[in-house]
Amino acid sequence: MNTPHAYNYVSEPHARPLDGIHINSLLHAISSCESNLDPLAVNPRSGARGLYQFREATWHSFGSHDFLDAHKPGIARTAALRYLAFLARLLLDHGHPVTVLNLATLWTHGTLTRGIPEYSHRVLNLYTDSVSHLPPTDLPPPSLPSSHPR
């Protein structure tokens, strides 16, 4: 799909967990922080790969069977969309709002209990700058409050 919400909707209580977030801006912000937009990036310590710096276990859950596919931008983007939708549902299931800051924190830490790292603020700043330059018609509708039944 060519829409900002090119992830698969699932028939469940949180079927559209990323509504209100401009996905292209968020993916650009994450890949800017993770790999400096380099699809061939490899973290020498963790072995994470590609634009979004997937670790192998996460890649196999949300990407393909071949970890080298993490270097292919189209395949990596699809995996990143799946992973973001998973993280958003996780936030909602635990009573947290789906915000760029919370998604970025889960992306890098896997938990919200350690506080908000500097990384998450960098992602948020890049995202905010990106959406501030979009025409109003490209912006998604605002998210519902976390207390709203979905």
N, C-alpha and C positions, 0 to 999 in steps of 0.2 A: 504494500500500500504506500501511497505518497502522503499520507496524513501524519501529523505529529504523533498520533497514537497508533502506531503500526505494530502493536502487540496483540496477541490473541486474548479475546475476552473469554472468561470461563464462567459457566453457570454456577455461581456460588454467591454467598452474601456480599462479598466485595468484588463484584465482577468488573468494576471499572476503577481500580484503586489509584490510578495515576491521573484521573480527571483533575483539571485545574493546574497541571504542571506542563509546561512546554517541553516536551520530551527532547526535541532536537537541541534545544539550548542546554538542557541538563546533560545530555550525552556529550556535547561539546565541552562543557565545563569539566566533567569527570575525565574525559580523555586528555584535556589540556593539563590537568593536575597529575594524572597517572603516568602519562607517557610523553608529555609535551607534543602530542598529536603524531607520534611516531608509531605506525603499525608494526614495525619490526622490533620494537623495544622489548628487552628481556631484563628482568631484575636479577642481578647476579646473586643476591642473597636468597630470595624466595623462589626464584624460577618463574615468577609471574610473567605473562606474555601479552603482547599486543597493545592496542590503543587503550584498553580498559584495564590492563594488567590483571588478567584472570589467573588465579592459581589453578593448578591442574584439576584438583577435586571439584572446584566450583565450575570450571569449564565443562567437565564431564556431566555435571548436573544440568547445565543450562545451554551448553554449546553442542559440539559434535563429539564423536568418538575420537577424533584426531586432534590432539592438543596443538599441533602446528596450524590448524585452522584459526586459532586465536589471532594469527597475524593477518588474516584476510578481513579487511574492514567490513564487508557486507555480512559475513557470517558472525563476526564479533559483535556487530551492532544488534543483530537478532538475539544473540545470547545476552547482551547487556539489557535489552528490552525485557526479556524473560526474567532476568535477575532483578531488575528494578520492580517489576510487577510483583515478584515474590516478596521482596523487601517491603513494598507498600502494604501488601496483605498482612505481613508479619506485624508491621506497626499497628495496623487497624485491629488485628486480633488481640493485641496487648494493650489496646486503649490509647495509643499514641497517635497524634495527628500525622498525616502524610505531608511532610514539608521537605523542601530541598535540603535543609540542614539535617533533618533526621535521616533522610535517604543517604546523604553523603557520609554521615557518621556510621551508619550500618555498612555502607559499601567498604569503608576503610577499616573499621574496628570490629564489625560483626555484633556490636552491642551498644546500647545507649548508656550503660551503667558507668562507663569510664569518663563521662562528660563529653563535651563537644570539642574535638581536636581542631587545631589550626587548619588542617586540611579541609575540614567541612566548611569553615568560613571562607577559604579560598574558592571552593566550589560555589558556594552561595554568592560570593561577590562576582564571579565570572558569569554565573547564571543571571543574576540581577542586571548586570551590564548588558548581557545579550538580549534579554526580553525588553529592556527599556528602549531598544532600537527597533523593535518590531512594530509594524503597523497594527492598530487595534484589532483588525479583523483576523490577524494571525495568532492572537492570544487566546488561550483556552479560557472557559468560564472559571471563576474562582472555585476553589475546593469548598466542599461542605464542611461545617464544623465537625470535629471528631465525634461529637455526641449524636450527630444526625444518623438515623438508621440508614444503612446502605443496602 
